[in-house]
């Protein structure tokens, strides 16, 4: 009885916390960290000037920041064509793994799609890691703003107010039927959010190249991941409401590697028929000495314990590893190419293609052994550049079949998709509608396209423990900063596109001036990407290593009046310690008698409903 009384007391405490939070007396929290929602503080600063305390720069930057949600314009332009959207989104596929660019790989459908649309040849990601890039794709925000750096913990989808800033939510609010098929990446925390509330249609499967299915007669069949994606996409198209527009993300898991085998090519498992296409082919090596390139990297990257080096040893360490691995990888690419073709052909058969935007892009690049590295993560070209092909029925005839080398980014996808629906971008989105590059000259005259961008790679749960990095990327120059090592690199991409000659190691006076300007520009873009978060605050994803104790004098996340800051701090501590006390007590008593377990489950559900 004492145990049950204690459990009921804890339940009452949680209910009280729920009431306090919903009333605004306590801040709301994400389910995996201590950062407060602070929504009321942000709304009170709406449309005002934010003055960030930039202690490193020893000056203040002033920025205009619009804050969600009420600012979002509900009205859409009825004169704008409301296109359907199909986003074809494979995993781990770098920019030059397309037929006609890479000398061996076969992608006949993507080549055809590029002839009917536009191939954006300098497309890149703002963080080269799967789940961060996907969060950026959904939100149109840099990692510094959406904050989803932890594996299996989608901050952007953890609370309704965050999810309401994404394009799937905004499309549904305007009558679209929205689906997600394939890789979701954030599995493992299903208790904290519900996919059925986020999409109208979901078929989530990931982590494999082959899936066992049970046939109607009870027999079992292995189905390839690309074919499974096609099947469920056709299921989506068949079952959708016929009188409303739709949008669907087809997130192929291939050609991403599976497992940790160090046998040649074993991490890629294509169909035998496709493998035969590449049997007699020779895959060219990078056009330089891999050993020399590896030893030209900064010393702290020459670490055999790093994930990038461990995967290189697994995948690429011998000629056999490279040839077999790349052939299997290219085979998977060809299979995904075929799957994309089947999906688009079905759109054409149903008479939908001429009212559908088709986007092909990927979440990040891959080194393929370049620089003696595997994986991605680092801000070198092989890692950050990814393909982008857009077919848009609104596209003028003179634009079809062209190539565009503008600096497009994954952060632009959200606004591009909303633009295809005739909807404005959410105020918290940080990209731009790529259609500005081909629909009209006026947007480019009024606001020229970007000529550089900020790249960021922090550390977080699930991320490889390799050094954090940021970069300023231009088409002709690149500045890289390694935060923990306080180490800078400078590359002349016009004369050194493979990034083999770091000009910062033996810098000239001319390049000193260039480097200084790039550092200032890098700082400005970094602070812009973070806004409204204060640099070096408790929410700064680059400055603070996860798990590092943050000094008490570090600023809070947002620029609020001093009194409000003190109140937020007190509420934060109160909430945290009450939560810790309740969790610890529950862990100690939530076992044993079956009635105790039932009460615990009841309290657990209340907790996750209110605080997740």
N, C-alpha and C positions, 0 to 999 in steps of 0.2 A: 504493500500500500504506500509506503514511503516513496518507493521508486515511481509509482504512478502519479503520486502527488507532485513529485519533482518534475516529471515530464509535462504534466498539465500546466505547471507554473512556467516552464520554458515556452510552451505553446502560447500562453497568454503574453509572455514577454515578446515573442515574435509578432504577435498580432499588434501589440502596442508599437513596436518598431515600424510595422507596416503603416499604421495610422499616422505616425509622426512623419514618415517619409512622404506618404501621399499628400499630406497637408503642407509639405514644404518646410516643416520644422527640422527635418534631418535631410541631408543630401542622399540621393539614390546612388547605389554602387553597381559597378559591373561585377559579374559573378566570379572574377578571377584575380582582381587586384584591389588596391585600396583607393584608386582614383575616384573622387566624387563626381557625380554628374554635373552639379553646379549649374543646372539649366536656368534657374531663376537669375543667378548672377549674370549669365550670358545674355539673357533676354533684356536685362536692364541696361545692357551696354549696346543694344541693337542700334545700328546706323551711327554709332559714335566713333571717335578717333581712339584707337588703341595705342597706348604708349608703352612700349616694351622696354624693360630694364636690361639693356644689353651690356652686362658687366665686362665681357671680353672686349667689346668694341669701345667701351667707355663713352658711349653716346646713346641717344634714343632714336629709334626708328618709329615713324608714325605711319600707320596703315589703316585703310578703311576696310572693315570686315563686316559683311552681312551675315547674320546668324539665323539659322532655321528656327521654327518651322513656319511660322505664320507669314513670312515674307514670300513663300513660294506662291507663284502666280497660278491660280487654278484655271484661269481661262486659257484656252488654246486657240490658235488661229484656224478658223474653219476653212479658210482658203488654202491652207497647206494640206498636201496629201498625207494622210495618215498611213504610212507604210507598215507592213509587217517587217519583222526583223528576225533573221536567223544568224546567230553568232557561232561559227565553227571554230572551236577553241582547243586544239591539241596541247599536249604538255611537252616541255623540254625540246624545243624546235627552233634552231637559230636562223637568222635572216637569210643565209646563203644556202640553206638546204632545200633548194627548189630547182627543178630542172631548168637548164639554161644558165644557171649560176654555178652550182656545183656540177662538175663535169660528168658525174655518173648517175646521180639520183634521178628517178623517174617520177614526175608529178604532172602527167598530161592534163588532168582536169584543172589543177591550179593554174597551169599555163593558159588554158582556155578561159578560165575565169578572169585572169588578168587582161586578156584580150578584149573581154566584154566590159571590164571595169578599169580600175586604176591600181597599179602596183606602187605602193609607197615604200621606197627602197631604203629610207633612213629612219625607219620606225624603231622605237626603243622602249624599254621599260624603266620605270623610276626606281624600282628595287627588284633585283634579280633573284627571286626565290618564290616558289610556287604559290603559297597561300597569301603572301603579302601582295603579290602581283594580282591575284584574283580579287582580293579585297579592294585594291585600287581600281580594277576593272568595274566592279559593281558600284563603287562610291564616286568615282571620278576625283579621288583625293589622294594626295601623297600619304605615305605611311605616317609621317609626322602628324597628320591630321586624323586619319581614321584609326591609327593606333593598334592595328591587328598584327602585332609582331610575334605573337605566341601561337605555336602549333596547336590545333584543335580548339582554339579559343577565339572565335570570330567577334572581336569587339564591335565591328560594324553591324553585326546581326544580333548582338546580345540583348539589346533593348529596343523597344518599339521606336523610340525617338531617333535612334541611330539608323535603324533599318529604313525609316521613312525618308532618309536622304539618298537612297539608292534608286537606280533606274528601274529595277523590277517592281518596287513598291509604287513609284510614281506612275508607271505605265498602268498598273492595275487600278490605281485611283482614277484613271481616265479611260477605263473600260477595256483595257487589253487583257487578253488571256495569256498568261506568262508561265513558261515551263523551264525546268532545269534538268538536264540529262547527263549522266556520267559522273565525272569527278566533282566532288563538292569540297573536299580537302578538310573540312572542319568537323568530320565525324569524331565521335568519342565524347562529346558533351551534349548528347541529345536531350538530356534533362533540362538544359538551360535555354533551349529555343526550339521551335517547332517548324520544320520545313513546310508542313502543310499549310501553315499560316503565312509563309513567306512567298510561296509559289502556288499557282493553281494546279500544276502538274509536276511531279518529281519522280525520277527513276535514278536513284543514286547507286553507282557501282564504281569501284576504283581499286587500285593496288595490284591488278593482275592484267595479263595480256589475254588470258583465256578464262572463261567462266562455264561451269557445269550447269546445264539446264535440264529440267525434267520434261519430256515430251508428253503429249496427251495419252499415249499408250503406256506410259510409265517408264519407258527407256530413257537413258541419260545420254546427253550429247554435250560435247565441248564446243562452245561458241566463242569466236574471237571477239575481243573487246570492241574493235571498230564495227563489226557486224552487229553486235548487240546495241551499239549506239544508233545505228541506222534503224534497227527494228523498233526501238522505243521512240525515235523521232517520227517514224511513220505512224506509230500508235498515237503520239501527240497530235499529229495532223488530222488523223481520222476522227479522234474523239473531241476535238476542239469545237466550241460553238461556231457555227458557220457564218454568223452575222456580225461578228466583231473582229477587230484586228488582233494579231497575236505576235508574241516574241518568244524565242526559245534559245537557250544556250546549249549547244551540244559540246560537252567538255570531254573530249576523247582522252583516255589515259595514255594510250600509245602516242608517240614512240618512247615515252619515259621508261627508263630501265626499271627492272623488278628484281629484288633480292640482292644478295651480297656475294654471289658466286664469283670466284676469280678465274674460272675456266673461260677460255676465249669465246666471246660472244654470248655466253649463257644468260646475261642479264636482259637480252632482247629475244623474244620468242615469236617470230612471225609464222605465217603459213608456209608449208613446204613449197607450194606452187609459186609463191612470191619470191622465196629464197632462190629458186632456180633462175630468176631473172638476173641475179647478180653473181651467180656462181663463177663465171669466167671473167669477171671484171676485176680490175686493179684500182684500188682507191688511193688517189694521190695523198702523200703526206704533206704536212705544212711545209712551206718552201724555205725552211731554215733548219739549223741544227737544234733539236729539241733540248739537248743537254745544255748547250750554250745559252739558249733562251731562258731556261730555268734558273741558271746561275746568274743571269743578269737581273733577275727579280730582286726586290728588296730582301735583305737577309732574313727578316722575320717571316717572309712568305716561303722561304726555303726550309720548310719544316716537314719532315717525313711523318709527323704525327697529325698534320692538318688533314681535314676531310678532303680537300682538293688533291693532296698528294696520295692519300690512301686510296681514293677512287681511281686515280691515275694508275696506281699499281694493280688494282683489281682489273681495270678495263683495257689499259693501253700499253702495258709495260714491254710487250714483245711485238714483232711484226705480225705474228699470227693473231695476237689479241686485237691489234688495230684493224687488220684486214677482215677478220671474221666479225668483229664487233661492229664495224661500220657497215658491212654488208647486211647484217641483221637489222641494224638501226634503219638503214635506207629501205629495207623491205617493209618495215613497219610504216615508214612514211608513205610508201606507195600504197599500202593498204588503207591508210587514213585518206589519202587522195581519192581512192576509189569510193570510199564511204561517203565523202563529201559530194562526189559526183552523183551517187544514188539519191542523196537527200535533195540536191538541187533539181535533178531530173523529176523527182516526185512533185516538187513545187511547180515545175513546168507542166506536167501532166494534169495537175489540178487547176491550171490557169492562174496560179498565184505569183509566178515569178516576176511578172511586170508590175506587181504592187508590193514587192518584197526587197528590202535591202539585205544583201548577203555579205557578211564580214568574215574573212578568214584571218586569224592572227593567233599568236601563242603567248604563253605566260612568261617565258624567259628563254635565253639562249643556252648554249653549251660550249665548253672548250674543245671537246673531241681530242684532247691531248695537247692542244696548243699551249705553249709556254711550259710544257711539262706538267699540266694541270688537268683535272677533270671536274665535272660539276659546273657550277656557275658562280654566283655570289659576288665576285670581285668586279670592279667597274671597267673591265677591259671589254673591247668591242665584241669579242665572241660571246660574251656573257650577256650583254645588255641589249644587243640588237636582235630584233625578231621580225618575222615577215608580217606584212599587212597588205591584204588585197580587199578592195571594196567594190562590190557591184551595187549600183544604185540606179533604179529606173529613171530617176530625175536627172541623171548625168547627161550633159550635152554630148552630142555625137563626136565633136572634136576632142573631147576628153577621153573617150573610151579607147582602151588599148595603149594608154600612155603610162609613163613612169613619172613619179613625183618624188624628188629627194628632200622635200621639206621635213623638218624635225617633228614628226608626229610621235605621239606617246600613248602608252596604255591608259594614262589618265584622261585622254581625250575620248575614249570609247563611250563613256556614260553620256556625255553631252551629244555625241554623234547619234547615239541611239534615240535619245529624247528628241533631237532635232528631226530625225526621220519620222517621229510620231507627231511632229508639229507642236512640241511642248518646249517650254523654256527650261534651262538648266536650273537645278537647285542652287540657291545662293552659296552653299558650302562646297560645291564642286569647283575644281581648280584647273580643269582642262579647257578644251575648246572644241566646238563642232568641226570635225574634219571636212564636212561638206563645204565649209567656207572656201576651201582650196579649189573646188571645182564647180560650184553652182553659180557663183557670181564674182565679179571683180570688186564689187563695192566693199564687201567686208575686209578685203585685203588692203584696200586703199585707206579705209577708215582706221583699221587696226592691223598692221603688218603681222605676219606669222612669226612665231618665236625663232630666234637664231641661236639659242642655247637652252640648256635645261639643267636642273639640279638632280643628281643621283644620290640616293642614300641607302646604306645598308647597316642597320643597327645589330644588336644582339637581343635574343629573346628565347624563351623556352622552345626547344625544338630546332632552333637555328644552329648551324655548325659553329663551333667556338673559334672561328677564324676571325682575324682582326676586323673591327668595324671600319667602314670607309664611307666617304662622301666624295662627290666629284662635280665639277662644272664641265659639261660636255657641249662642245661646238662641233660643227662639221669638219673644221680644219685644225682645231686645237682641243686638248683635254688637260684639265688640272685635276689631280687626285690627291685627296688628303686622308691619311691613315690616322685616325683620332688618337688611339692608344699609344702609338709610336711617335706621334707628332712629326710625321714624315710626309713630305710632299713629292709629287711626281708631275712632270710636264712632258706632254707628247705633241709633236707636230704631225697631225694625222694626214696632212696632204702629202708629206714626204716620207712618213713612217706609219702607214696605215695598220701595220701589224704590231705596233707599239713595242718595238725592240730596243729603242734608243731613248732612254730617260734623260731629257735635256736638263733636268734639275740637278743631276749629279755633277755636271761640269758646266755650270750655267754662264752664259755670256751676259754682258751688260744689257743688251737689247732684250734678252729673255728675262732678265731680272725685272725690267719694267713691265713686260707682258705678264709675268707671274704675279706681280703685285696687283695689277688690275684684275686679273682673274680671281685672285683670292678675295678681293673686295666684292666682286660680282657674285662669287660663290656664297659669301656670307649673306648678301642681300637676298638671294634666291632661297637660301636655307631658312632664313627668318620668315620669308613669305610663305614657304611651304608649311611652316609650323603654325602660323597664325590661326586662331588667336592664342595659342599656347606661348608662354614666355620662354625664350631660350634660357637654358640652364635651370629651368624650374624642375619640379618633381615629375613633370610629364614629358620632359625632353628625352626622346628615344635615343638620341645619339650621345648626349653628354654623360648620361648615367648608365653604367653597366647594370643589367638586371641583377638584383640581389645586393647591390652595393648600398650600404647605409647612406642615406642622404642627409647632409648637414641640416640642422634646424634652421639655419639662416638662409637656406635655399628658398627662393620665392615659390609661392603656390603657382598653380598651373596658369591662372588667368590674372589679368590686371584688374583688380577690384579695389575699392576703397579700403583703407587700413582697418576700419571697424568691421567691415564685412569679411575681411581676410581673417581677423581674429575669430569671428563667429564661425566661419567655415572650418578653421583649424580645430576649434573646440568640438564642434559637431562631428568632425571626422574622427577625432580620437575617441569620443564617446561611442560612436557607432562601431568603430573597430573593436574596442575592448568588450563591448556588450556582445558583439558577434563572436569574438574569440571565446568568451566565457561560455556562451550558450553552446557553441560547437564542441568545446572540450567536455562540457557536462554531458551532452548527448552521446558522445563517443564512449563515455564511461558507463552509461546506463542502458544504451540501446542494444542490448543483447540479453539473452536469457528467456524470460517469460514471454509467451507468444503475445500477450496483451501489450506488453511494453514495446514489442516490435511494431505492432499495429499503430500505437500512438506515435511512435517515432516516425513511421512512414507518413502519417498524417501531418505532423509538424514539418517534416522534410519537404512535403509538397507545398505547404503554405510558404515556407522559406523560399523555395525556388520560384514560386509564382510571383512573389513580391520583390525579390532581390536579384533575379537573374535576367 
